[in-house]
Amino acid sequence: MMGVVRVARVYDVDPGDEAAKILVDRLWPRGIRKDDPRIDEWCREVAPSTELRKWYGHRPEVFDEFARRYRAELDSEDGRAALARVRELAGDRPVVVLTATRDVDHSQAAVLAEVLADLP
């Protein structure tokens, strides 16, 4: 069973946080080294497809539709495999779902955190 799920910007997370810190962006964030201690694992497979990401364009007015489409992607065979990988990485620890997006509340990380929190 996965622990508590939180969302944070990769730039703001405490590297000493004991939670599993999982980056869920399709693209690597600018200004962050690949060995940065704020990131335990990069799980880009769980990110929205490039097509969906570009369609959304971080426009809050279409966030509900984006969330619906992203949840549908996560419900696919590949999506379920990516979710299983995140659960495996987290184990019993709390999880911090990381994104470089400025508007965390209207991001794929927020949707993913809800999905993870609802998993049995």
JOHU-V715934 format. One record per run of one state. SS is the DSSP state (helix for helix, strand for strand, loop for the rest). FROM is the first residue (numbers start at 1). TO is the last residue. If there is no record, write none. Layout:
<<SS & FROM & TO> <SS & FROM & TO>>
This chain:
<<loop & 1 & 4> <strand & 5 & 9> <loop & 10 & 19> <strand & 20 & 23> <loop & 24 & 40> <strand & 41 & 42> <loop & 43 & 43> <helix & 44 & 46> <loop & 47 & 49> <helix & 50 & 56> <loop & 57 & 59> <helix & 60 & 74> <loop & 75 & 76> <helix & 77 & 90> <loop & 91 & 94> <strand & 95 & 99> <loop & 100 & 103> <helix & 104 & 106> <loop & 107 & 107> <helix & 108 & 118> <loop & 119 & 120>>
